Amino acid sequence: MKAVLMREFGESDVLYIGETETPKVGENELLVRVRATALNRADLLQRRGFYPPPKGASEIIGLEMAGEIAEIGPGVAGYQVGDRVCALLPGGGYAEYVVIPADMAMPLPDNLTFEQGAAIPEVFLTAYLNLVQLGGFQKGMDVLIHAGASGVGTAAIQLVRELEGRSLVTAGSAEKLAKCQELGASAGWNYKEGSFAPFVKEQTGDKGVSIILDFIGAPYFADNLKSLQMDGRVVIIGTMGGSKVSEVDLGHLLARRLQVIGTALRSRTPQQKVALARDFWDFAYHRFADGRLVPVVDTVMDWNEVKAAHDRMESNQNAGKIVLQVTE
């Protein structure tokens, strides 16, 4: 099969489309003909050699895909060749074919294209995991979502709306903030205008938010703690701005019983990922089918343009997901 391979670790020009072995389907597995895959920040890190795949996973980049079932392994029931599915992957998405555990497959509603389907798994499962399962979201809560126009950000905004909460967001332009508010965010702050903490206090009547989803890391840590209410939780999903905090006032944690939670989806066990996917799809399938939830696609590109796609994400131009069509 064809796949996006790497000559070495480095800039986007190390990527090329070459030939590699087609994976073989095993017991309780599905072989899927990939029609579309989507970019994630982890792809950029893996390309640079900073985020290796889990043991036993494909070395090919790509954490999600949508496509058609091409072959069904022994022990699988409920699927037919040709069924349209999307799925979270430990790797291997930038390829013509991928093998997935049958229990990880999420059947695509008829109203969604493969390109839209590819934009669902990583960001929506990440948002659901960190908002609901780790963040303990409850109806009526206020949530602060950093990088609100990112893939996970746009997914989290919609989940908060559907779960009857209120979201505040940060982003880097008026256009991105407007997009967030179209999806359901109550208000937004341009981080280029300074600290977000006063904005959060104003929006919540000095109370603070219950949950913060943070992709930035060290530069936001102090203001995150200031922005949480009693028993609040900050879930650290990424460290785009840096990982080392030079000074922490533990008094903020103690006085308001705050929790700081580190998270990673890729390193979770297959069993944990299956349970997460099933829980999320039970909640989300009908909402995608009737349009209440929408995968936010920034750009669709042919996978021959993978270098340009990586460059677009690396320069923070995208609002939503960058999707690659896996053409023949």
VOBA-1610 file (N, C-alpha, C; in pm, whole numbers, padded with zeros to 5 digits, always signed):
BEGIN
Met+00085-00119+00000Met+00000+00000+00000Met+00089+00124+00000Lys+00027+00238-00031Lys+00096+00366-00020Lys+00071+00425+00119Ala+00169+00501+00166Ala+00157+00566+00296Ala+00250+00687+00299Val+00223+00780+00388Val+00315+00891+00412Val+00425+00841+00503Leu+00548+00844+00453Leu+00664+00797+00529Leu+00758+00914+00558Met+00860+00888+00639Met+00957+00992+00674Met+01098+00946+00637Arg+01174+01035+00574Arg+01314+01004+00543Arg+01397+01003+00671Glu+01362+01091+00763Glu+01429+01106+00893Glu+01340+01196+00977Phe+01380+01227+01098Phe+01307+01323+01178Phe+01345+01464+01134Gly+01247+01555+01139Gly+01281+01693+01102Gly+01163+01775+01059Glu+01189+01871+00970Glu+01086+01961+00919Glu+00990+01885+00828Ser+00889+01954+00779Ser+00784+01889+00700Ser+00835+01829+00569Asp+00951+01876+00522Asp+01001+01824+00394Asp+01059+01682+00406Val+01058+01624+00527Val+01102+01484+00540Val+00990+01387+00503Leu+00869+01439+00486Leu+00754+01354+00456Leu+00745+01326+00307Tyr+00711+01203+00272Tyr+00689+01167+00132Tyr+00595+01047+00125Ile+00530+01029+00012Ile+00442+00914-00008Ile+00521+00802-00074Gly+00527+00689-00005Gly+00602+00574-00054Gly+00524+00445-00035Glu+00591+00334-00061Glu+00529+00202-00050Glu+00569+00134+00081Thr+00474+00067+00141Thr+00501-00011+00262Thr+00404-00129+00267Glu+00425-00220+00358Glu+00344-00340+00365Glu+00202-00309+00414Thr+00103-00369+00349Thr-00035-00355+00393Thr-00055-00436+00520Pro-00116-00377+00624Pro-00135-00453+00749Pro-00233-00569+00727Lys-00213-00675+00804Lys-00298-00795+00794Lys-00401-00795+00907Val-00524-00826+00872Val-00632-00827+00970Val-00624-00953+01055Gly-00647-00938+01184Gly-00644-01052+01277Gly-00779-01073+01342Glu-00780-01158+01442Glu-00905-01189+01512Glu-00961-01064+01579Asn-01092-01046+01566Asn-01164-00932+01625Asn-01117-00798+01571Glu-01066-00799+01448Glu-01015-00677+01386Glu-01084-00649+01253Leu-01072-00524+01208Leu-01122-00481+01078Leu-01008-00418+00999Leu-01002-00451+00871Leu-00911-00381+00779Leu-00995-00273+00711Val-00951-00148+00722Val-01027-00036+00668Val-00949+00032+00557Arg-01016+00055+00444Arg-00958+00137+00337Arg-00977+00283+00376Val-00868+00350+00407Val-00873+00487+00457Val-00908+00582+00342Arg-01009+00663+00362Arg-01048+00764+00264Arg-01006+00904+00307Ala-00992+00925+00436Ala-00949+01055+00487Ala-00886+01038+00624Thr-00788+01119+00652Thr-00726+01124+00784Thr-00713+01270+00823Ala-00677+01299+00945Ala-00670+01437+00990Ala-00544+01461+01072Leu-00498+01585+01071Leu-00376+01622+01142Leu-00404+01649+01288Asn-00302+01620+01371Asn-00303+01654+01512Asn-00167+01707+01552Arg-00161+01784+01658Arg-00033+01838+01705Arg+00067+01726+01732Ala+00017+01612+01776Ala+00105+01499+01802Ala+00179+01455+01675Asp+00117+01473+01559Asp+00181+01436+01433Asp+00307+01520+01411Leu+00298+01648+01444Leu+00413+01737+01427Leu+00526+01696+01521Leu+00490+01659+01643Leu+00591+01616+01739Leu+00654+01484+01696Gln+00572+01391+01648Gln+00626+01262+01603Gln+00720+01281+01485Arg+00683+01371+01394Arg+00769+01399+01278Arg+00906+01451+01322Arg+00910+01522+01432Arg+01036+01577+01483Arg+01110+01480+01576Gly+01049+01365+01604Gly+01115+01266+01687Gly+01087+01278+01835Phe+00985+01359+01872Phe+00958+01386+02013Phe+00839+01310+02069Tyr+00769+01232+01985Tyr+00646+01166+02033Tyr+00634+01030+01966Pro+00714+00933+02011Pro+00711+00801+01947Pro+00579+00730+01971Pro+00537+00644+01878Pro+00412+00569+01897Pro+00424+00470+02011Pro+00312+00427+02069Pro+00317+00324+02174Pro+00378+00195+02121Lys+00431+00114+02210Lys+00492-00012+02172Lys+00394-00099+02093Gly+00440-00147+01978Gly+00357-00233+01895Gly+00271-00161+01794Ala+00262-00027+01804Ala+00178+00050+01711Ala+00256+00082+01584Ser+00185+00117+01479Ser+00247+00154+01352Ser+00337+00275+01368Glu+00449+00274+01296Glu+00539+00388+01295Glu+00487+00499+01203Ile+00387+00469+01122Ile+00330+00568+01032Ile+00251+00670+01114Ile+00264+00797+01078Ile+00193+00903+01148Ile+00042+00891+01123Gly-00037+00943+01215Gly-00181+00950+01194Gly-00261+00886+01304Leu-00340+00965+01378Leu-00411+00919+01497Leu-00560+00900+01477Glu-00607+00918+01354Glu-00751+00900+01330Glu-00774+00885+01180Met-00890+00830+01146Met-00922+00813+01004Met-01070+00784+00989Ala-01116+00796+00864Ala-01249+00750+00824Ala-01234+00677+00692Gly-01312+00569+00675Gly-01301+00492+00552Gly-01404+00381+00546Glu-01381+00286+00457Glu-01472+00175+00434Glu-01408+00044+00478Ile-01484-00041+00542Ile-01433-00172+00581Ile-01401-00253+00456Ala-01275-00299+00448Ala-01230-00377+00332Ala-01225-00526+00361Glu-01203-00562+00488Glu-01195-00704+00526Glu-01231-00716+00673Ile-01298-00827+00705Ile-01345-00851+00842Ile-01274-00973+00898Gly-01212-00955+01015Gly-01138-01064+01077Gly-01227-01163+01149Pro-01172-01279+01185Pro-01248-01380+01259Pro-01301-01324+01391Gly-01421-01365+01427Gly-01478-01325+01555Gly-01553-01194+01555Val-01556-01125+01440Val-01624-00996+01434Val-01768-01014+01386Ala-01861-00953+01456Ala-02002-00956+01417Ala-02055-00814+01409Gly-02157-00795+01327Gly-02224-00666+01322Gly-02173-00571+01215Tyr-02073-00612+01138Tyr-02020-00527+01032Tyr-02019-00602+00900Gln-02023-00526+00791Gln-02013-00581+00657Gln-01906-00506+00579Val-01845-00573+00482Val-01752-00505+00393Val-01825-00389+00325Gly-01761-00274+00324Gly-01821-00155+00266Gly-01882-00061+00367Asp-01902-00106+00492Asp-01955-00016+00596Asp-01859+00100+00618Arg-01916+00216+00640Arg-01836+00338+00663Arg-01815+00357+00813Val-01690+00375+00851Val-01656+00390+00993Val-01548+00498+01009Cys-01538+00548+01130Cys-01422+00629+01169Cys-01367+00570+01298Ala-01242+00603+01330Ala-01182+00544+01450Ala-01060+00622+01495Leu-01037+00617+01623Leu-00913+00663+01685Leu-00806+00557+01661Leu-00681+00601+01640Leu-00572+00509+01613Leu-00452+00540+01703Pro-00370+00438+01733Pro-00243+00465+01800Pro-00136+00512+01703Gly-00166+00501+01572Gly-00075+00539+01463Gly-00125+00475+01335Gly-00066+00518+01223Gly-00096+00452+01096Gly-00201+00517+01010Gly-00252+00633+01047Gly-00362+00694+00974Gly-00327+00750+00838Tyr-00201+00791+00817Tyr-00160+00847+00688Tyr-00127+00732+00592Ala-00222+00649+00562Ala-00197+00532+00478Ala-00325+00491+00408Glu-00310+00405+00305Glu-00427+00357+00231Glu-00510+00258+00312Tyr-00445+00184+00400Tyr-00517+00083+00480Tyr-00467+00088+00625Val-00557+00054+00716Val-00522+00045+00857Val-00606-00066+00919Val-00550-00134+01017Val-00623-00236+01093Val-00662-00176+01228Ile-00788-00199+01267Ile-00836-00149+01395Ile-00910-00259+01469Pro-00909-00256+01604Pro-00998-00346+01677Pro-01142-00314+01640Ala-01222-00416+01615Ala-01361-00392+01574Ala-01436-00308+01677Asp-01402-00325+01805Asp-01472-00251+01909Asp-01440-00101+01908Met-01334-00062+01835Met-01299+00079+01828Met-01371+00152+01715Ala-01431+00077+01623Ala-01496+00138+01507Ala-01621+00215+01549Met-01636+00335+01494Met-01755+00416+01518Met-01826+00434+01384Pro-01944+00373+01366Pro-02016+00382+01238Pro-02051+00527+01204Leu-02021+00566+01080Leu-02048+00703+01038Leu-02195+00722+01003Pro-02259+00826+01056Pro-02394+00858+01011Pro-02393+00891+00861Asp-02505+00866+00795Asp-02512+00885+00649Asp-02489+01029+00607Asn-02517+01125+00693Asn-02507+01266+00655Asn-02364+01319+00658Leu-02270+01241+00710Leu-02132+01287+00720Leu-02046+01229+00608Thr-01959+01313+00553Thr-01861+01268+00453Thr-01744+01201+00524Phe-01659+01134+00447Phe-01538+01077+00506Phe-01449+01187+00564Glu-01445+01300+00498Glu-01362+01411+00547Glu-01412+01461+00682Gln-01543+01469+00697Gln-01598+01508+00826Gln-01575+01399+00931Gly-01592+01274+00890Gly-01570+01163+00982Gly-01428+01158+01035Ala-01331+01189+00950Ala-01191+01188+00993Ala-01160+01297+01094Ala-01245+01399+01098Ala-01224+01511+01190Ala-01286+01489+01327Ile-01344+01371+01349Ile-01414+01345+01476Ile-01327+01277+01582Pro-01263+01162+01557Pro-01218+01076+01668Pro-01125+01141+01768Glu-01012+01192+01723Glu-00911+01240+01818Glu-00962+01358+01899Val-01021+01457+01833Val-01057+01578+01906Val-01181+01559+01993Phe-01281+01490+01943Phe-01401+01472+02025Phe-01378+01375+02140Leu-01302+01269+02116Leu-01272+01176+02226Leu-01183+01243+02330Thr-01087+01324+02286Thr-01002+01397+02380Thr-01087+01494+02462Ala-01175+01569+02395Ala-01259+01665+02465Ala-01352+01595+02564Tyr-01411+01484+02522Tyr-01505+01411+02609Tyr-01432+01351+02729Leu-01317+01291+02705Leu-01238+01234+02813Leu-01206+01339+02920Asn-01155+01453+02875Asn-01103+01551+02970Asn-01211+01639+03030Leu-01319+01657+02958Leu-01429+01738+03010Leu-01518+01657+03104Val-01556+01538+03059Val-01656+01459+03133Val-01592+01360+03230Gln-01503+01274+03179Gln-01450+01167+03263Gln-01345+01215+03362Leu-01257+01305+03320Leu-01155+01356+03412Leu-01198+01487+03478Gly-01261+01573+03402Gly-01302+01703+03455Gly-01425+01696+03544Gly-01502+01588+03532Gly-01622+01574+03615Gly-01730+01674+03583Phe-01745+01708+03456Phe-01842+01810+03417Phe-01984+01773+03462Gln-02053+01874+03512Gln-02194+01860+03550Gln-02273+01975+03487Lys-02400+01949+03461Lys-02489+02048+03402Lys-02479+02180+03478Gly-02467+02291+03402Gly-02463+02423+03461Gly-02324+02476+03492Met-02221+02395+03475Met-02085+02439+03506Met-02032+02539+03403Asp-01941+02626+03448Asp-01866+02714+03360Asp-01730+02650+03331Val-01689+02652+03204Val-01564+02590+03161Val-01483+02692+03081Leu-01355+02701+03108Leu-01263+02782+03028Leu-01186+02690+02935Ile-01193+02718+02805Ile-01127+02635+02704Ile-01022+02720+02634His-00896+02688+02658His-00788+02757+02587His-00776+02699+02445Ala-00718+02779+02355Ala-00709+02739+02214Ala-00845+02697+02162Gly-00943+02783+02185Gly-01081+02749+02156Gly-01109+02716+02011Ala-01030+02770+01918Ala-01053+02745+01775Ala-00977+02623+01724Ser-00906+02555+01812Ser-00836+02433+01772Ser-00937+02320+01753Gly-00890+02206+01704Gly-00979+02092+01687Gly-01045+02049+01817Val-00963+02029+01921Val-01020+01988+02050Val-01105+02101+02109Gly-01061+02224+02089Gly-01136+02337+02141Gly-01275+02347+02082Thr-01285+02335+01950Thr-01417+02344+01886Thr-01506+02227+01924Ala-01446+02111+01948Ala-01524+01996+01995Ala-01573+02020+02137Ala-01486+02070+02224Ala-01522+02092+02364Ala-01632+02196+02378Ile-01626+02301+02298Ile-01731+02404+02302Ile-01868+02340+02275Gln-01874+02255+02173Gln-02002+02192+02139Gln-02049+02095+02247Leu-01955+02021+02306Leu-01993+01928+02412Leu-02047+02003+02534Val-01983+02113+02571Val-02033+02192+02684Val-02174+02242+02654Arg-02196+02288+02533Arg-02329+02336+02493Arg-02433+02224+02503Glu-02399+02106+02451Glu-02494+01993+02452Glu-02518+01940+02593Leu-02419+01956+02679Leu-02432+01911+02818Leu-02488+02020+02909Glu-02530+02130+02846Glu-02599+02239+02916Glu-02510+02311+03017Gly-02390+02344+02972Gly-02300+02427+03050Gly-02269+02555+02974Arg-02172+02631+03023Arg-02131+02756+02959Arg-01981+02754+02940Ser-01936+02789+02819Ser-01793+02788+02793Ser-01741+02929+02764Leu-01626+02958+02820Leu-01546+03076+02786Leu-01423+03026+02713Val-01371+03105+02620Val-01259+03058+02540Val-01150+03165+02529Thr-01030+03119+02499Thr-00923+03208+02455Thr-00881+03166+02315Ala-00840+03263+02235Ala-00790+03238+02100Ala-00709+03360+02057Gly-00644+03350+01940Gly-00550+03454+01901Gly-00597+03554+01799Ser-00725+03553+01761Ser-00773+03652+01665Ser-00923+03670+01683Ala-00972+03784+01634Ala-01115+03811+01640Ala-01193+03710+01558Glu-01135+03668+01446Glu-01202+03570+01360Glu-01219+03437+01432Lys-01114+03392+01500Lys-01121+03266+01573Lys-01220+03274+01689Leu-01223+03387+01757Leu-01318+03404+01867Leu-01461+03404+01815Ala-01482+03466+01699Ala-01616+03466+01640Ala-01660+03325+01605Lys-01567+03244+01552Lys-01598+03105+01520Lys-01639+03028+01645Cys-01567+03052+01753Cys-01599+02984+01879Cys-01739+03021+01927Gln-01775+03147+01914Gln-01907+03190+01960Gln-02018+03137+01869Glu-01989+03119+01741Glu-02085+03054+01651Glu-02116+02912+01697Leu-02016+02845+01752Leu-02034+02707+01797Leu-02100+02696+01934Gly-02109+02809+02004Gly-02178+02806+02132Gly-02104+02866+02250Ala-01980+02913+02230Ala-01908+02976+02341Ala-01980+03104+02382Ser-01983+03130+02511Ser-02053+03248+02562Ser-01973+03376+02543Ala-01842+03367+02556Ala-01757+03485+02542Ala-01614+03438+02517Gly-01533+03528+02460Gly-01395+03491+02429Gly-01297+03603+02459Trp-01172+03563+02479Trp-01065+03658+02509Trp-00949+03634+02414Asn-00901+03744+02352Asn-00783+03736+02265Asn-00659+03738+02355Tyr-00587+03627+02358Tyr-00473+03616+02450Tyr-00362+03714+02417Lys-00365+03772+02297Lys-00263+03872+02260Lys-00284+04004+02332Glu-00398+04018+02398Glu-00429+04141+02470Glu-00394+04133+02619Gly-00328+04024+02660Gly-00283+04013+02798Gly-00349+03900+02874Ser-00336+03904+03006Ser-00385+03798+03093Ser-00536+03776+03076Phe-00574+03648+03077Phe-00716+03613+03066Phe-00785+03611+03202Ala-00709+03615+03311Ala-00768+03601+03445Ala-00872+03709+03475Pro-00846+03837+03446Pro-00951+03938+03472Pro-01077+03914+03389Phe-01061+03868+03266Phe-01175+03835+03180Phe-01260+03726+03243Val-01196+03622+03294Val-01270+03512+03357Val-01344+03562+03481Lys-01277+03642+03561Lys-01341+03695+03682Lys-01464+03779+03646Glu-01449+03863+03544Glu-01561+03947+03502Glu-01679+03863+03452Gln-01649+03761+03373Gln-01754+03679+03313Gln-01825+03591+03415Thr-01757+03560+03524Thr-01816+03469+03624Thr-01853+03540+03754Gly-01850+03673+03753Gly-01884+03746+03875Gly-01788+03718+03988Asp-01658+03711+03955Asp-01549+03684+04052Asp-01548+03542+04104Lys-01638+03458+04059Lys-01646+03321+04112Lys-01539+03230+04054Gly-01510+03244+03926Gly-01417+03154+03858Gly-01491+03038+03793Val-01419+02962+03714Val-01478+02849+03641Val-01455+02718+03716Ser-01534+02617+03681Ser-01520+02486+03745Ser-01410+02403+03683Ile-01393+02415+03551Ile-01296+02333+03477Ile-01222+02420+03377Ile-01092+02395+03362Ile-01012+02458+03257Ile-00948+02348+03173Leu-00965+02355+03042Leu-00894+02267+02949Leu-00779+02347+02890Asp-00656+02303+02919Asp-00538+02385+02883Asp-00442+02309+02794Phe-00407+02370+02680Phe-00311+02313+02585Phe-00177+02388+02590Ile-00171+02498+02664Ile-00057+02589+02657Ile+00051+02554+02759Gly+00009+02523+02882Gly+00105+02479+02982Gly+00160+02588+03069Ala+00292+02592+03083Ala+00361+02675+03182Ala+00320+02822+03182Pro+00313+02891+03068Pro+00281+03035+03073Pro+00144+03066+03130Tyr+00052+02969+03126Tyr-00085+02992+03173Tyr-00109+02938+03314Phe-00011+02870+03372Phe-00037+02794+03494Phe-00087+02883+03608Ala-00017+02993+03634Ala-00054+03079+03747Ala-00193+03138+03728Asp-00221+03189+03608Asp-00352+03248+03582Asp-00462+03143+03579Asn-00428+03020+03540Asn-00527+02912+03549Asn-00574+02892+03693Leu-00477+02887+03784Leu-00514+02867+03925Leu-00598+02983+03976Lys-00565+03104+03935Lys-00643+03221+03978Lys-00785+03219+03922Ser-00803+03149+03810Ser-00931+03152+03739Ser-01026+03041+03780Leu-00982+02951+03869Leu-01067+02840+03913Leu-01145+02875+04039Gln-01266+02825+04048Gln-01345+02840+04169Gln-01310+02729+04267Met-01372+02731+04381Met-01351+02628+04483Met-01374+02489+04422Asp-01282+02396+04451Asp-01288+02259+04401Asp-01273+02249+04249Gly-01218+02354+04188Gly-01201+02355+04043Gly-01087+02265+03997Arg-01091+02231+03868Arg-00992+02141+03810Arg-00934+02201+03683Val-00803+02198+03670Val-00739+02232+03544Val-00683+02103+03485Val-00724+02073+03362Val-00678+01952+03293Val-00576+01996+03189Ile-00452+01951+03206Ile-00343+01992+03116Ile-00332+01890+03004Ile-00373+01933+02885Ile-00377+01846+02768Ile-00251+01860+02684Gly-00188+01976+02689Gly-00067+02000+02610Gly+00019+02107+02673Thr+00138+02123+02620Thr+00233+02223+02672Thr+00295+02300+02555Met+00209+02354+02469Met+00256+02425+02352Met+00343+02546+02387Gly+00317+02606+02504Gly+00394+02722+02545Gly+00513+02691+02634Gly+00530+02565+02670Gly+00640+02526+02758Gly+00589+02439+02871Ser+00680+02357+02928Ser+00638+02259+03028Ser+00691+02287+03169Lys+00782+02382+03184Lys+00844+02404+03315Lys+00792+02532+03378Val+00727+02515+03494Val+00676+02628+03571Val+00780+02666+03675Ser+00825+02790+03674Ser+00935+02830+03762Ser+00889+02851+03906Glu+00764+02892+03924Glu+00718+02921+04059Glu+00570+02887+04071Val+00532+02815+04174Val+00393+02777+04197Val+00353+02815+04339Asp+00242+02886+04350Asp+00190+02919+04482Asp+00094+02808+04524Leu+00142+02716+04606Leu+00060+02604+04650Leu-00056+02650+04737Gly-00049+02772+04785Gly-00158+02825+04866Gly-00289+02830+04788His-00278+02860+04657His-00399+02861+04573His-00463+02722+04569Leu-00379+02619+04561Leu-00430+02482+04556Leu-00497+02444+04687Leu-00431+02477+04797Leu-00482+02436+04928Leu-00607+02513+04968Ala-00604+02643+04951Ala-00713+02726+05001Ala-00844+02696+04930Arg-00836+02662+04800Arg-00959+02638+04724Arg-00974+02494+04677Arg-00891+02405+04734Arg-00901+02261+04706Arg-00897+02233+04555Leu-00801+02293+04489Leu-00791+02281+04344Leu-00721+02151+04303Gln-00750+02105+04183Gln-00687+01985+04128Gln-00619+02017+03995Val-00498+01967+03978Val-00425+01978+03852Val-00411+01838+03796Ile-00466+01814+03677Ile-00472+01680+03619Ile-00395+01677+03487Gly-00300+01587+03478Gly-00230+01565+03351Gly-00297+01453+03274Thr-00300+01465+03143Thr-00373+01368+03063Thr-00302+01340+02931Ala-00323+01220+02877Ala-00276+01183+02743Ala-00367+01071+02694Leu-00418+01086+02574Leu-00508+00985+02519Leu-00431+00872+02452Arg-00325+00904+02380Arg-00254+00805+02300Arg-00197+00690+02382Ser-00152+00720+02503Ser-00086+00619+02586Ser-00184+00534+02667Arg-00313+00560+02658Arg-00410+00479+02730Arg-00419+00340+02669Thr-00460+00243+02748Thr-00466+00105+02701Thr-00576+00089+02597Pro-00564-00013+02511Pro-00672-00039+02415Pro-00808-00055+02482Gln-00811-00120+02597Gln-00937-00139+02668Gln-00997-00005+02714Gln-00911+00084+02762Gln-00958+00216+02803Gln-01011+00295+02685Lys-00943+00283+02571Lys-00987+00356+02452Lys-01120+00302+02399Val-01136+00170+02404Val-01262+00111+02361Val-01376+00160+02449Ala-01356+00158+02581Ala-01461+00203+02673Ala-01495+00350+02649Leu-01393+00432+02626Leu-01415+00574+02598Leu-01494+00592+02469Ala-01453+00521+02363Ala-01520+00534+02234Ala-01666+00493+02242Arg-01693+00382+02313Arg-01831+00335+02325Arg-01917+00435+02404Asp-01863+00485+02512Asp-01936+00581+02595Asp-01966+00708+02515Phe-01863+00758+02445Phe-01882+00880+02368Phe-01979+00860+02253Trp-01967+00749+02178Trp-02051+00730+02060Trp-02197+00708+02098Asp-02222+00646+02215Asp-02359+00634+02264Asp-02420+00773+02285Phe-02338+00865+02333Phe-02384+01002+02355Phe-02393+01082+02225Ala-02298+01061+02134Ala-02279+01154+02023Ala-02340+01113+01890Tyr-02360+00982+01865Tyr-02399+00938+01731Tyr-02522+01013+01680His-02627+01015+01756His-02751+01079+01710His-02736+01230+01701Arg-02648+01285+01781Arg-02624+01430+01773Arg-02547+01466+01646Phe-02456+01379+01601Phe-02393+01401+01470Phe-02494+01379+01358Ala-02579+01279+01373Ala-02675+01244+01268Ala-02777+01355+01244Asp-02815+01427+01351Asp-02916+01532+01332Asp-02856+01673+01329Gly-02723+01682+01335Gly-02658+01811+01317Gly-02635+01891+01442Arg-02669+01839+01558Arg-02641+01913+01681Arg-02491+01921+01708Leu-02419+01814+01676Leu-02273+01815+01681Leu-02220+01817+01538Val-02116+01897+01516Val-02060+01914+01382Val-01908+01907+01389Pro-01844+01817+01311Pro-01699+01820+01303Pro-01655+01948+01230Val-01568+02024+01293Val-01526+02152+01236Val-01402+02131+01151Val-01418+02146+01020Val-01308+02124+00925Val-01257+02258+00876Asp-01130+02283+00898Asp-01066+02406+00851Asp-01033+02396+00703Thr-00965+02289+00664Thr-00916+02273+00527Thr-00914+02126+00490Val-00951+02096+00366Val-00936+01962+00310Val-00830+01967+00201Met-00729+01882+00213Met-00618+01880+00117Met-00593+01736+00072Asp-00543+01720-00048Asp-00499+01588-00093Asp-00375+01548-00016Trp-00361+01420+00012Trp-00246+01379+00095Trp-00113+01401+00024Asn-00113+01427-00105Asn+00010+01468-00172Asn+00057+01606-00124Glu-00033+01680-00058Glu+00001+01811-00003Glu+00029+01804+00147Val+00073+01689+00194Val+00092+01670+00338Val+00192+01769+00396Lys+00296+01804+00321Lys+00393+01902+00372Lys+00324+02036+00399Ala+00245+02084+00302Ala+00175+02211+00319Ala+00075+02203+00434Ala+00013+02088+00452Ala-00082+02070+00562Ala-00012+02084+00697His+00104+02019+00710His+00182+02031+00835His+00227+02175+00858Asp+00268+02242+00752Asp+00312+02381+00765Asp+00196+02470+00810Arg+00077+02443+00760Arg-00040+02523+00799Arg-00069+02507+00948Met-00064+02385+00998Met-00088+02363+01140Met+00024+02424+01224Glu+00146+02408+01179Glu+00261+02456+01257Glu+00259+02608+01272Ser+00201+02677+01174Ser+00195+02822+01180Ser+00065+02874+01242Asn-00014+02782+01300Asn-00137+02818+01372Asn-00239+02892+01285Gln-00245+02857+01158Gln-00342+02922+01069Gln-00481+02860+01077Asn-00490+02738+01125Asn-00617+02665+01116Asn-00711+02697+01230Ala-00841+02697+01196Ala-00950+02702+01294Ala-01032+02577+01271Gly-01010+02475+01352Gly-01069+02344+01328Gly-00967+02250+01267Lys-01015+02140+01211Lys-00928+02031+01167Lys-00877+02050+01024Ile-00752+02012+01004Ile-00694+02000+00871Ile-00704+01853+00831Val-00772+01827+00720Val-00803+01690+00677Val-00729+01658+00549Leu-00677+01537+00541Leu-00612+01487+00420Leu-00699+01381+00354Gln-00727+01400+00226Gln-00793+01295+00148Gln-00689+01194+00103Val-00712+01067+00131Val-00618+00961+00094Val-00662+00908-00042Thr-00607+00967-00146Thr-00648+00934-00283Thr-00561+00823-00339Glu-00611+00760-00446Glu-00539+00649-00509Glu-00429+00702-00600
//
